Amino acid sequence: MVTKKEEKKPVINIEWCKGCGICVEFCPEEALIMDEMEKAKLAYPEKCNGCGMCELRCPDLAIELI
């Protein structure tokens, strides 16, 4: 039996996020936005394809795919 691979989504540690916006710029699906406190936010989880670009590009290590 073949099981569907579990999809991973970014979890953002807002304590570590400095609000640079790099993750938002590199997200190919435009699933991330900057919130009212200038922190990254997964605003459209249904758009996220779990590619990991946000995690890879975050200079503050504030994003983890879980």
Long-range contacts (C-beta under 8 A, 24 or more apart in sequence): 7-50, 8-50, 8-52, 8-65, 8-66, 9-42, 9-45, 9-48, 9-50, 9-65, 9-66, 10-42, 10-48, 10-54, 10-55, 10-63, 10-64, 10-65, 10-66, 11-63, 11-64, 11-65, 11-66, 12-39, 12-40, 12-41, 12-42, 12-62, 12-63, 13-62, 13-63, 13-64, 14-39, 14-62, 15-62, 16-60, 16-61, 16-62, 17-60, 17-62, 18-60, 18-62, 20-59, 20-60, 22-57, 22-58, 22-59, 23-53, 23-54, 23-57, 23-58, 23-63, 26-53, 26-54, 26-56, 26-57, 27-53, 27-54, 28-53
